[in-house]
Amino acid sequence: MEKLICTVLLLLAPSVVVAACSSNHAAAIFVFGDSIFDAGNNRFNKNCTAQADFPPYGSSFFHRPTGRFTNGRTVVDFISQFIGIDLQKPYLEVHFEFLNGTRKQYPTNGINFASAGSGVLQGTNKLWEVTPIQEQLQQFQALVEQKHVDKNLIQKSLFFFESGSNDIYNYFLPFDTPTLDPNAYVQAMLTEVGSVIDRVYKLGARQIAVFSLGPIGCVPARALIPGAPIERCFGRMNVMVKKYNKGLESLVNDVPVRYPGAIGVYGAVYDAVQHFLQTPARYGFVNVTNACCGDGTLGGLVQCGQDGYKICSNPNEFLFWDYFHPTEHTYKLISKALWGGKKPRIRPVNLKSLVNLTFPHV
């Protein structure tokens, strides 16, 4: 099986050198995205109003709030543990430590640039002072240009991208009438993602993992959208999500064609979560509708930790931790599917295979 995987990868990207698939070669993970990946960047941006720096966030694993929008670890954290490297610190944390002299160099296990509330469109939640993915790339580019990140490390690293849920959710909010129809809006999003992939490749990335959105129309926060159904998922929102995800996979399929020596993988998170929704007991879920932590309809009207919130007794039985985000249990299931899953979950190869690649120096 290992030889077969290596052969497939050689066919996808002939200039990739496949190492003996017995040990992990990925040395670091560089992370870009929104609250699904954010490890606490917004916590260090005091002007940002999208925060999870208060209890009971982080209560199940870290036993303190870290800025992660869940009760414990995220997908990035689990994958790091599977590889055997330390969890990535938020960019703003290490940046401020470097500037004030308490840190002599930037981490060699990667950096997390993700910012909760951000999108692939630069205007998404701009008033919240979030960091859009374009600015996240600028932060990474500055580190590369200032030689704070070694180019050889970059070539051995994984690059994770997940963003777009806030853009699509906001499309249905009543505050502003969209100027684009749904198809044009999704295409504008995909244009930005394509630009992100192009830029990060030019900065040296060779192992690029793009993760689909989950079924955003099923989050408890749909209760905040006038006219959205409560007794079922919001179908129109999920239609946009699926169109966006289809476009993401097309961009990933183009990676080895457009970018010599690079490999792109697509994580089908939407499909994994759909299985959780359809057969919850199989995955240990008792409730796949309501937030474990929140209040109001679906637990989706009050943010976890804010005045009036209520919390469930066992988060592991819930798909959703708060009004928008999965529990650590959900993230663990997704992570296992992305790490060792077959093509219905991640393609053309899983992350376990991807980390065993090495690349020629350029």
Phi, psi and chi 1 to 4 in degrees:
 res  aa     phi    psi   chi1   chi2   chi3   chi4
   1 MET       -  -43.4  177.2   58.5   75.0      -
   2 GLU   -60.0  -41.9  -59.4  -68.7  -13.2      -
   3 LYS   -64.5  -37.2  -70.4 -177.5  178.0  178.8
   4 LEU   -64.1  -44.1  176.5   59.9      -      -
   5 ILE   -60.2  -45.2  -69.8  171.9      -      -
   6 CYS   -61.7  -39.1  -66.9      -      -      -
   7 THR   -64.0  -43.2  -59.4      -      -      -
   8 VAL   -60.1  -44.2  169.9      -      -      -
   9 LEU   -65.9  -36.9  -69.5  168.9      -      -
  10 LEU   -63.4  -36.5  -79.3  169.6      -      -
  11 LEU   -68.4  -35.1  -68.8  172.1      -      -
  12 LEU   -72.7  -39.8  -72.0  169.8      -      -
  13 ALA  -143.0   90.1      -      -      -      -
  14 PRO   -57.8  -26.7  -23.7   33.7      -      -
  15 SER   -84.6   -2.8   57.2      -      -      -
  16 VAL   -78.5  133.4  172.4      -      -      -
  17 VAL   -95.0  119.2  177.0      -      -      -
  18 VAL   -89.2  121.5  179.8      -      -      -
  19 ALA   -80.2  165.6      -      -      -      -
  20 ALA   -57.6  123.5      -      -      -      -
  21 CYS   -84.1   52.3  -59.7      -      -      -
  22 SER  -117.9  -11.1   58.4      -      -      -
  23 SER  -143.0  154.9   60.3      -      -      -
  24 ASN   -79.4  131.7  -67.7  -28.2      -      -
  25 HIS  -109.0  -18.3  -63.9  -81.6      -      -
  26 ALA   -65.6  122.3      -      -      -      -
  27 ALA   -95.3  -18.4      -      -      -      -
  28 ALA  -158.4  163.5      -      -      -      -
  29 ILE  -129.2  127.7  -53.9  176.9      -      -
  30 PHE  -106.8  128.8  -67.9   93.4      -      -
  31 VAL  -121.0  132.2 -175.6      -      -      -
  32 PHE  -134.5  136.2  -54.5   85.6      -      -
  33 GLY   159.8 -148.4      -      -      -      -
  34 ASP  -119.8 -149.1   54.7   26.7      -      -
  35 SER   -68.2  -17.8   55.1      -      -      -
  36 ILE   -65.9  -29.2  -61.2  -61.4      -      -
  37 PHE  -111.6  -20.0  -79.9  175.9      -      -
  38 ASP   -54.9  125.4 -169.4   -8.0      -      -
  39 ALA  -100.7    7.6      -      -      -      -
  40 GLY   130.2   15.0      -      -      -      -
  41 ASN   -58.0  -44.3  -87.5  -58.0      -      -
  42 ASN   -62.1  -25.5  -73.1    8.7      -      -
  43 ARG   -62.7  -27.7 -176.8  163.2   59.9  104.7
  44 PHE   -96.9    4.2  -65.1   91.1      -      -
  45 ASN  -112.9   94.4  179.8   -1.9      -      -
  46 LYS   -69.1  -14.8  -61.8  -52.2  177.6 -175.6
  47 ASN   -84.0  -11.3  -65.8  -38.1      -      -
  48 CYS   -83.7  133.7 -179.8      -      -      -
  49 THR   -98.6   -2.8   57.0      -      -      -
  50 ALA   -91.4   95.4      -      -      -      -
  51 GLN  -129.4  150.2  -63.9  -70.9   -7.6      -
  52 ALA  -137.8   40.6      -      -      -      -
  53 ASP   -98.1   35.2   57.9  -13.8      -      -
  54 PHE  -144.3  155.5   42.9   82.6      -      -
  55 PRO   -64.4  153.9  -18.9   32.0      -      -
  56 PRO   -94.2   19.6   34.2  -35.5      -      -
  57 TYR   -57.7  137.7  -74.4  102.1      -      -
  58 GLY    80.4    2.7      -      -      -      -
  59 SER   -70.3  -25.2   55.5      -      -      -
  60 SER   -86.0  -23.4  -64.0      -      -      -
  61 PHE  -124.9  -56.2 -179.2   77.9      -      -
  62 PHE   -79.2  -19.6  -60.3   99.8      -      -
  63 HIS    62.3   26.0  -53.2  -62.8      -      -
  64 ARG  -167.3  155.4   59.6 -178.9  175.2   82.7
  65 PRO   -70.8  133.9   22.2  -30.3      -      -
  66 THR  -114.5   -7.3   62.9      -      -      -
  67 GLY   101.6   -9.2      -      -      -      -
  68 ARG   -74.5  139.4  -69.2  168.3  173.6   82.0
  69 PHE   -89.7   54.2  -79.0   72.2      -      -
  70 THR  -160.3 -179.3 -174.7      -      -      -
  71 ASN   -86.5   -5.4   58.1  -48.5      -      -
  72 GLY  -160.3 -126.4      -      -      -      -
  73 ARG   -84.6  154.4  -68.7  159.9  -71.1 -176.5
  74 THR  -101.5  178.7   66.6      -      -      -
  75 VAL   -57.7  -43.1  166.4      -      -      -
  76 VAL   -60.4  -41.3 -179.4      -      -      -
  77 ASP   -62.3  -45.7  -62.4  -32.4      -      -
  78 PHE   -63.7  -43.7  -80.1  112.1      -      -
  79 ILE   -63.1  -39.8  -61.2  -58.9      -      -
  80 SER   -59.6  -42.7  -64.9      -      -      -
  81 GLN   -66.9  -37.5  -68.6 -179.9  -28.7      -
  82 PHE   -62.4  -39.9  -64.7  162.1      -      -
  83 ILE   -70.8  -36.9  -65.3  172.6      -      -
  84 GLY   101.8   28.8      -      -      -      -
  85 ILE  -117.6  161.2   59.4  177.0      -      -
  86 ASP   -65.1  155.4  -68.8  -22.4      -      -
  87 LEU   -66.5  142.8  -53.6 -171.5      -      -
  88 GLN   -73.7  139.8  -69.9   71.4   36.5      -
  89 LYS   -86.8  154.5  -70.6 -176.0  175.0  -66.7
  90 PRO   -63.9  142.3  -16.3   28.3      -      -
  91 TYR   -54.7  -47.6  162.9   75.2      -      -
  92 LEU   -64.1  -32.7  -72.3  179.3      -      -
  93 GLU   -62.9  -51.8  178.6 -179.7    1.0      -
  94 VAL   -71.4  -31.1  -62.5      -      -      -
  95 HIS   -64.3  -46.1 -177.6   61.2      -      -
  96 PHE   -67.3  -36.8  -68.2  145.2      -      -
  97 GLU   -63.2  -39.0  -71.0  174.5   -9.1      -
  98 PHE   -66.9  -41.9 -176.1   81.4      -      -
  99 LEU   -67.3  -37.5  -69.0  178.3      -      -
 100 ASN   -88.6    2.3   65.7   27.9      -      -
 101 GLY    88.6   -0.6      -      -      -      -
 102 THR   -79.7  -11.5   58.5      -      -      -
 103 ARG  -128.2  132.1  172.6 -178.7  -72.5  -84.8
 104 LYS   -88.9  -27.1  -60.4  -55.8 -180.0 -175.4
 105 GLN  -149.5  164.8   63.0 -178.9   22.4      -
 106 TYR   -79.7  154.1  -77.8   82.4      -      -
 107 PRO   -61.4  151.7  -20.6   31.5      -      -
 108 THR  -101.0    3.0   56.9      -      -      -
 109 ASN  -102.0   11.4   65.9  -46.5      -      -
 110 GLY   104.8  175.3      -      -      -      -
 111 ILE  -143.0  144.4  -59.8  172.4      -      -
 112 ASN  -103.3  115.7 -169.3  -42.2      -      -
 113 PHE   -99.8   -4.3  -63.4   86.9      -      -
 114 ALA   -62.4  145.3      -      -      -      -
 115 SER  -131.2  118.6  171.8      -      -      -
 116 ALA   -59.3  138.7      -      -      -      -
 117 GLY    90.3  -11.2      -      -      -      -
 118 SER   -80.7  170.3   67.2      -      -      -
 119 GLY  -141.0 -173.9      -      -      -      -
 120 VAL   -87.4  -17.5  -62.7      -      -      -
 121 LEU   -92.5  131.5  -60.4  176.4      -      -
 122 GLN   -65.1  -23.3  -63.9 -164.2   51.3      -
 123 GLY   -84.7   -7.3      -      -      -      -
 124 THR   -65.5  120.9  -65.4      -      -      -
 125 ASN    52.7   35.7  -64.9  -28.4      -      -
 126 LYS   -59.5  -35.5 -173.7  175.6 -178.1  179.2
 127 LEU   -66.9  -18.0  -65.2  178.4      -      -
 128 TRP   -82.2   -3.6  -63.8    0.3      -      -
 129 GLU    62.8   36.2  -62.8  -73.4  -20.8      -
 130 VAL   -80.3  170.1  -61.1      -      -      -
 131 THR  -105.6  105.1  -53.2      -      -      -
 132 PRO   -63.4  160.2   22.2  -31.2      -      -
 133 ILE   -63.4  -28.1 -158.5  164.3      -      -
 134 GLN   -64.2  -40.9  -66.5   81.6    0.3      -
 135 GLU   -71.6  -32.8 -171.2  173.4  -27.6      -
 136 GLN   -59.7  -41.2  -65.5  172.3   33.9      -
 137 LEU   -65.8  -36.3 -100.7  -66.8      -      -
 138 GLN   -64.0  -37.9  -70.4  171.2    7.0      -
 139 GLN   -62.5  -44.2  -67.7  169.0  -18.9      -
 140 PHE   -65.4  -43.7  174.0   68.1      -      -
 141 GLN   -59.8  -40.2 -178.6  173.6  -16.3      -
 142 ALA   -62.2  -39.4      -      -      -      -
 143 LEU   -64.5  -39.2  -66.0 -176.4      -      -
 144 VAL   -66.7  -47.3  175.2      -      -      -
 145 GLU   -65.7  -31.1  -68.1  174.4  -14.3      -
 146 GLN   -88.4    6.0  -65.5  163.1   14.9      -
 147 LYS    60.5   32.3  -58.8 -172.1 -173.9  -52.9
 148 HIS   -85.7  -15.2  -68.9  -49.4      -      -
 149 VAL  -124.5  124.3  179.5      -      -      -
 150 ASP   -70.7  135.9 -175.5   78.1      -      -
 151 LYS   -65.8  -31.8  -71.1 -170.7  175.4 -178.7
 152 ASN   -66.4  -36.1  -69.4  -29.7      -      -
 153 LEU   -63.7  -41.9  175.4   68.9      -      -
 154 ILE   -58.0  -43.6  -67.0  172.3      -      -
 155 GLN   -67.6  -22.1  -72.0 -162.9  -15.1      -
 156 LYS   -95.8    2.0  -65.3 -172.8  -67.0 -175.7
 157 SER  -100.6  159.1  -59.9      -      -      -
 158 LEU   -91.9  144.7  -60.5  179.3      -      -
 159 PHE  -119.9  119.0  -76.5   75.7      -      -
 160 PHE  -106.8  132.7  -77.1    6.0      -      -
 161 PHE  -130.1  129.2  -65.1   89.1      -      -
 162 GLU  -150.5  115.5 -175.9  -77.3  -30.0      -
 163 SER  -166.1  156.3 -171.9      -      -      -
 164 GLY   130.8  -18.4      -      -      -      -
 165 SER   -65.9  -37.5   58.4      -      -      -
 166 ASN   -69.1  -36.5  -67.7  -55.3      -      -
 167 ASP   -59.6  -48.1  -53.3  -82.8      -      -
 168 ILE   -71.9  -41.4  -68.9  178.7      -      -
 169 TYR   -59.1  -45.1 -178.5   84.7      -      -
 170 ASN   -65.6  -24.6  -73.6    5.3      -      -
 171 TYR   -59.0  -28.1 -172.9   84.8      -      -
 172 PHE   -99.0    0.2  -67.6   89.5      -      -
 173 LEU   -74.1  149.1  -68.0  176.1      -      -
 174 PRO   -83.0   -1.2   29.9  -34.3      -      -
 175 PHE   -71.8  -38.8  -50.0  124.0      -      -
 176 ASP  -129.7  136.5  -65.3  -54.6      -      -
 177 THR   -79.2  121.5  -57.7      -      -      -
 178 PRO   -58.5  140.0  -21.0   32.2      -      -
 179 THR   -88.8  -13.7   57.1      -      -      -
 180 LEU  -115.1  149.2  -61.1  175.0      -      -
 181 ASP   -74.2  165.5   65.0   48.3      -      -
 182 PRO   -54.4  -41.7  -28.7   36.0      -      -
 183 ASN   -65.8  -42.1  -70.9  -24.0      -      -
 184 ALA   -68.6  -35.4      -      -      -      -
 185 TYR   -64.1  -46.4 -170.8   83.5      -      -
 186 VAL   -62.7  -40.1  166.8      -      -      -
 187 GLN   -64.7  -37.8 -172.6   53.7   53.8      -
 188 ALA   -62.6  -38.6      -      -      -      -
 189 MET   -63.3  -45.5  -67.5  172.0   62.8      -
 190 LEU   -66.5  -33.1  -68.1  169.5      -      -
 191 THR   -60.7  -40.9  -62.1      -      -      -
 192 GLU   -66.9  -40.5  -66.7  -63.8  -28.8      -
 193 VAL   -64.1  -41.8  176.1      -      -      -
 194 GLY   -59.0  -38.6      -      -      -      -
 195 SER   -67.0  -37.5  177.0      -      -      -
 196 VAL   -62.9  -47.0  165.5      -      -      -
 197 ILE   -60.2  -43.3  -66.2  173.4      -      -
 198 ASP   -60.8  -45.1 -174.8   75.9      -      -
 199 ARG   -67.3  -42.1  -72.8  176.8   61.2 -170.1
 200 VAL   -71.8  -31.5   79.5      -      -      -
 201 TYR   -64.0  -43.4  173.1   79.5      -      -
 202 LYS   -65.3  -21.2  -70.1  175.6  179.7  175.9
 203 LEU   -89.0    0.7  -70.0  168.7      -      -
 204 GLY   115.5   -5.4      -      -      -      -
 205 ALA   -64.9  136.5      -      -      -      -
 206 ARG  -128.1  -16.2  -66.7  -62.1  179.6  -94.0
 207 GLN  -120.9  100.3  -59.6  172.8   91.0      -
 208 ILE  -116.4  120.0  -59.1  168.5      -      -
 209 ALA  -113.1  121.8      -      -      -      -
 210 VAL  -113.3  126.2  177.5      -      -      -
 211 PHE  -107.5  135.3  -57.3  102.9      -      -
 212 SER   -67.9  163.5   82.9      -      -      -
 213 LEU   -76.3  152.3  -56.3 -175.4      -      -
 214 GLY   -79.5 -179.2      -      -      -      -
 215 PRO   -73.5   85.8   24.7  -31.7      -      -
 216 ILE   -59.8  -28.4  -53.4  -56.4      -      -
 217 GLY   -66.9   -5.9      -      -      -      -
 218 CYS  -103.1   -4.9  -59.1      -      -      -
 219 VAL   -68.2  149.4  -60.5      -      -      -
 220 PRO   -58.4  -26.2  -27.2   36.1      -      -
 221 ALA   -66.2   -6.8      -      -      -      -
 222 ARG   -63.1  -19.8   69.8 -179.5 -172.8  -83.8
 223 ALA   -64.1  -17.7      -      -      -      -
 224 LEU   -83.7  -10.7  -67.2  167.7      -      -
 225 ILE   -96.0  119.0  -61.8  175.9      -      -
 226 PRO   -56.7  129.3  -24.3   34.1      -      -
 227 GLY    87.4   -8.7      -      -      -      -
 228 ALA   -73.5  140.8      -      -      -      -
 229 PRO   -69.4  148.2   25.8  -33.0      -      -
 230 ILE  -100.8  -36.4  -59.3  -58.1      -      -
 231 GLU   -81.0   -6.0   69.2  -75.8   -4.9      -
 232 ARG  -151.5  170.9   64.0 -176.6 -175.5  -79.8
 233 CYS   -67.6  158.2  -63.9      -      -      -
 234 PHE   -83.4   99.2 -168.6    6.3      -      -
 235 GLY   -60.7  -43.5      -      -      -      -
 236 ARG   -63.2  -35.7  -73.5 -163.8  -64.0  133.2
 237 MET   -68.2  -42.0 -174.9  176.9  -71.2      -
 238 ASN   -68.6  -27.9  -79.9  -16.1      -      -
 239 VAL   -62.1  -43.7  166.6      -      -      -
 240 MET   -64.9  -40.3  -78.8 -173.5   72.3      -
 241 VAL   -59.7  -45.4  170.2      -      -      -
 242 LYS   -66.3  -36.0  -73.6 -172.7  -78.5 -170.8
 243 LYS   -65.5  -41.3  -72.9  179.8  180.0  176.7
 244 TYR   -64.4  -45.5  175.6   68.0      -      -
 245 ASN   -61.8  -39.4  -72.8  -16.1      -      -
 246 LYS   -61.3  -40.5 -175.3  177.0 -179.3 -179.6
 247 GLY   -67.0  -37.1      -      -      -      -
 248 LEU   -60.7  -44.5  -73.3 -179.1      -      -
 249 GLU   -64.9  -35.0 -176.0  164.7   14.3      -
 250 SER   -64.0  -40.2  178.7      -      -      -
 251 LEU   -63.5  -40.4  -71.2  172.3      -      -
 252 VAL   -65.0  -41.9  168.7      -      -      -
 253 ASN   -62.2  -26.9  -69.1  -19.7      -      -
 254 ASP   -81.2  -13.8  -74.3  -16.2      -      -
 255 VAL   -55.5  -53.7  166.0      -      -      -
 256 PRO   -68.1  -17.8   23.5  -32.9      -      -
 257 VAL   -81.9  -45.4  178.0      -      -      -
 258 ARG   -85.5  -25.1  -63.6 -173.9   60.4 -175.1
 259 TYR  -126.2   93.8  -55.5  109.6      -      -
 260 PRO   -54.5  133.8  -24.8   34.3      -      -
 261 GLY    84.3   -1.2      -      -      -      -
 262 ALA  -104.3  152.8      -      -      -      -
 263 ILE  -122.6  132.9  -73.1  -73.8      -      -
 264 GLY  -115.2  138.1      -      -      -      -
 265 VAL  -124.0  149.2  -60.8      -      -      -
 266 TYR  -117.0  120.5  171.7   77.1      -      -
 267 GLY   -94.3  115.2      -      -      -      -
 268 ALA   -85.7   68.8      -      -      -      -
 269 VAL   -63.8  -37.2  174.5      -      -      -
 270 TYR   -55.0  -47.4 -172.3  102.4      -      -
 271 ASP   -66.1  -37.9  -61.6  -26.2      -      -
 272 ALA   -62.6  -46.1      -      -      -      -
 273 VAL   -66.9  -34.7  175.9      -      -      -
 274 GLN   -59.5  -37.5  -78.1  -67.8   89.9      -
 275 HIS   -65.8  -37.6  -84.6  -94.6      -      -
 276 PHE   -62.2  -40.8  -55.3  159.3      -      -
 277 LEU   -68.8  -36.0  -67.7  168.3      -      -
 278 GLN   -81.7  -34.0  -67.6  164.5    3.9      -
 279 THR  -133.4   66.3   55.0      -      -      -
 280 PRO   -60.7  -40.9   18.9  -31.0      -      -
 281 ALA   -61.0  -32.0      -      -      -      -
 282 ARG   -60.8  -28.1  177.8 -179.3  176.4 -173.7
 283 TYR  -107.6   10.6  -60.6   96.8      -      -
 284 GLY    87.7    9.7      -      -      -      -
 285 PHE   -89.8  140.5  -66.3  114.9      -      -
 286 VAL  -105.4  -29.3  173.5      -      -      -
 287 ASN  -136.5  118.9 -169.3  -44.6      -      -
 288 VAL  -117.5   17.6  -65.6      -      -      -
 289 THR  -115.9  -47.0  -56.1      -      -      -
 290 ASN   -96.5  158.1  -62.1   74.4      -      -
 291 ALA   -77.8  140.0      -      -      -      -
 292 CYS   -64.5  -36.7  165.2      -      -      -
 293 CYS  -127.4  119.0 -174.3      -      -      -
 294 GLY   158.8 -153.7      -      -      -      -
 295 ASP  -167.2  166.1 -162.9   27.2      -      -
 296 GLY    83.5 -167.3      -      -      -      -
 297 THR   -55.2  123.9  -55.1      -      -      -
 298 LEU    62.4    7.8  -58.4  176.8      -      -
 299 GLY    70.3   17.5      -      -      -      -
 300 GLY  -104.5    7.5      -      -      -      -
 301 LEU  -101.5  -15.1  -58.9 -177.0      -      -
 302 VAL  -130.2  132.2  173.3      -      -      -
 303 GLN   -68.0  142.2 -176.1 -176.1    1.5      -
 304 CYS   -51.7  132.3  179.1      -      -      -
 305 GLY    89.6  -12.3      -      -      -      -
 306 GLN   -88.3  169.2  -60.6  -71.0   10.3      -
 307 ASP   -52.2  128.0  -70.8  -15.1      -      -
 308 GLY    90.1    1.5      -      -      -      -
 309 TYR   -70.8  154.0   84.1   93.0      -      -
 310 LYS  -125.0  153.5  -60.9  178.3  178.3   64.6
 311 ILE  -131.3  143.1 -171.8  169.4      -      -
 312 CYS   -75.5  164.4   67.5      -      -      -
 313 SER   -82.0  -25.1   59.5      -      -      -
 314 ASN  -138.0   93.0 -172.7   -3.2      -      -
 315 PRO   -58.6  -27.4  -23.4   33.9      -      -
 316 ASN   -64.9  -15.7  -73.8  -19.3      -      -
 317 GLU   -89.3   -3.8  -64.1  178.9  -14.5      -
 318 PHE  -111.0  139.8  -80.4   69.6      -      -
 319 LEU   -71.1  -42.5  177.2   67.4      -      -
 320 PHE  -105.0  133.0  -64.4  106.3      -      -
 321 TRP   -80.8  -55.0  164.5 -112.0      -      -
 322 ASP  -124.8 -160.8   67.1    3.2      -      -
 323 TYR   -68.4  -12.3   55.9    1.7      -      -
 324 PHE  -135.0  -18.1 -146.9   91.3      -      -
 325 HIS  -120.5  147.0  -52.4   98.2      -      -
 326 PRO   -70.9  162.8  -20.6   34.0      -      -
 327 THR   -78.2  167.6   58.7      -      -      -
 328 GLU   -59.8  -37.2 -177.9 -172.6   65.1      -
 329 HIS   -59.6  -43.1  175.8   61.4      -      -
 330 THR   -63.4  -45.7  -53.6      -      -      -
 331 TYR   -60.7  -37.5  -79.6  137.7      -      -
 332 LYS   -64.0  -42.9 -174.2  174.4 -175.6  178.8
 333 LEU   -62.9  -44.2  -68.1  170.6      -      -
 334 ILE   -62.5  -42.9  -66.9  170.7      -      -
 335 SER   -62.1  -42.6  -59.4      -      -      -
 336 LYS   -62.4  -38.5  -73.5 -178.0  175.3  179.8
 337 ALA   -66.8  -38.7      -      -      -      -
 338 LEU   -74.0  -33.1  -63.5  172.2      -      -
 339 TRP   -73.7  -51.8  176.6 -109.5      -      -
 340 GLY  -122.0   10.7      -      -      -      -
 341 GLY   -75.2  168.1      -      -      -      -
 342 LYS   -93.8 -176.5  -62.7 -179.4  179.5  179.5
 343 LYS   -58.3  -29.3  -74.5 -171.4  176.8 -178.4
 344 PRO   -61.1  -20.8  -27.7   37.1      -      -
 345 ARG  -105.7  -34.6  -65.3  -68.8  172.6  -91.1
 346 ILE  -155.7  137.2 -176.4  164.2      -      -
 347 ARG  -151.3  152.6   43.7 -163.6  178.9  -97.7
 348 PRO   -78.4  -17.6   29.5  -36.3      -      -
 349 VAL  -136.3  162.1  -65.7      -      -      -
 350 ASN   -85.5  173.3   58.1   37.6      -      -
 351 LEU   -67.8  -31.2  -64.9  178.6      -      -
 352 LYS   -60.7  -39.6 -174.6  176.8 -178.4  179.6
 353 SER   -72.6  -38.2  -61.4      -      -      -
 354 LEU   -63.2  -37.7 -172.8   64.1      -      -
 355 VAL   -70.8  -10.9  -60.7      -      -      -
 356 ASN   -94.5   17.5  -69.8  -52.9      -      -
 357 LEU   -97.8  143.8  -60.4  179.8      -      -
 358 THR  -121.3  158.1   57.1      -      -      -
 359 PHE  -127.6  146.9  -67.1   77.5      -      -
 360 PRO   -66.6  147.1   24.5  -33.6      -      -
 361 HIS   -69.0  143.8  -61.0  -48.3      -      -
 362 VAL  -121.2      -  -64.8      -      -      -
